[in-house]
Amino acid sequence: MVTIHNILVGSDFSETSQVALNYARALAHQFGARLHIAHVVETIAAGDVGVSGYAMAAPQMQARVEEEADQELKALVTDDDRLTLQACAVLVRLDTPAHALVHYAETERIDLIVIGTHGRRGLTHLLMGSVAEKIVRTAPCPVLTVRHPGREFVHPDALVKAV
């Protein structure tokens, strides 16, 4: 018998991560699991902003980016998520997305990670890599990768009717 108590879904607020969230919700309902929705905000370093005059603005820019991400993340969590799935929204700062999500999964005893993949290929994949691929290689638990568009078996309308 498969026992799943905690499901983590990573979101970058894209359409693909919304589809991954739909899968995570459906699985959390199916297994009676708690849903963790996480977004990672990487640090804006002075070198990232370019001209040295902007280096002083970096802390304000970082704070604004984090505040906007936090609001968008909290908007993903529905009332049903909170009541039925004991969902929590987690904003992780100062790390790369793959490492941050894997570390969160380790510390919070996550049983399943659900992550969207953007399906990059060729040179783009070689240069940028894949967050989903890094998570699959290093996660302490099983990982469900969701590609969009693709053959989907979870539909948002079905979630509303099932609840």
N, C-alpha and C positions, 0 to 999 in steps of 0.2 A: 504494500500500500504506500502511495506517495503522500507524504505529509509536508505541507508548505504553510509556514506561519507568517513569514515576512517576504514581501515582494518589493523589489526596488525597480523603479523605472526612471531612466535618465531622460531629461528633456532639454532640448536646445530651442524649444518653442517653434520648431519647424512642423510642417504637415506630417512628415515621417514620424517625428516623435509624438505627435498627437495620435497617430495610428498605434504606436507602441503603447501609449497610455490606455487606449481602448482595450488592447490585449491584456495589459496588466490589471485593469479593472475587472474584466471578465474572469480572469484567472483568480483574482482575489475573492470575488464573489463565489466562484466554484469551490475554492478550498477554505473559505472562511478565514482568509489571511489578512494581515494588516498591510496597507499600501503605503509605500514610501515614494514620494515624488521628489527627485533631486535635480537641481540645475547647478552647474559649475560656472563661476565667474573667475576668469583668469585675471591676474594682477596686471594692471597697466603700468609698465615700467617707464621710466623717463626716456629710455631709448626708443620705446614704442611710439612716443608722441613726436619724435623728430627734433625740431629746433629747440635749443636749450631754453629759450624763453617759455616754452610750454611745460617744462619740467615742474615748475611751481604749481601749475594747474592740474598736474596728474592726480594728487590726492582728491581734489574736488571732482574730477572726472571719474575716478574710481568710485567714489561715494555715490555719484549720480547713476553710474552703470549698475551698481549693486542695488540701489533703491528701485530702479526700474525693473530689474530682473526679479527682485523680491515680490513686487506687485504683480508682475506677470505670472510668476510661479504660484502665488496664492490664489490667483484667479483660476488656475487649472483645477484646484481642489473644490469639488462640489459639496453641497450640504450632505448629499447621500454618501459621498466618499468619507466625510467626517463621521457621520453617524453609523453607517453600516460597516465601513472598512477601517475605521479608526485611522484614517489617512493623515499623514503629516507631510508638509512641504518643507524641504531642506535646501537652503542656499549654501553651497560650499564655496569658500573663497580661497584664493592664493594657491591654486594647484592646477595641474593639467586635468582635463575631464576624465580620461581613462584612469589615471592614478587615483583621483579623488573618489570616483565611484567604486573602484575596487576596495579602497581603504574603508569607505563607508560600509560596504557590504561585509567586510571583515569585522569591523567593530560593532555593527548592529545585528550581527547574526542573520544576515539575509539568506534566504533559502533559494531565491530565484531572482535573476536580474533580467529585465526586459529592456531592450535597447533598439532603437531604430538604426538602420544603416542607409546611407545615401547612395550606395551602389557606385561609388567612384571607381573608375578604371584607368588603366594605362598610366600616363605620366602624372596625372593629378593624384592618383592613388599612391604612386611611388613617392611623390614629393610631400604630400600631406599625410599619408598613412590613413588609417581608419581607427577611430575611437572604438567602434564596435569590435574590430579585430583585436585590438590591444586588450580590451576587457575580456574577450573570449579566452585569450592566451593566459591571462593572469588572475582571473576571478576565482574566489574560493568556493564557488557554487555554480550550478548550471546557468547558462545564459541563453535566452531566447532572442534571436535577432529578427527584426521585422523589416522587410523591405517594402517600400511604397513607391509607385504602385506595384502591386503584386496580387497574388491569389489570397484574398483575405477570408477568414472564416469567422471573424468577429465584426459585427456591424453595430454602430452606436445606437440605432433604433431598437435593436434586440436587447441591448443593455437596459434601456428605459422600461421596456415591457417586462423584463425578467425581475425587476426590482419591485 
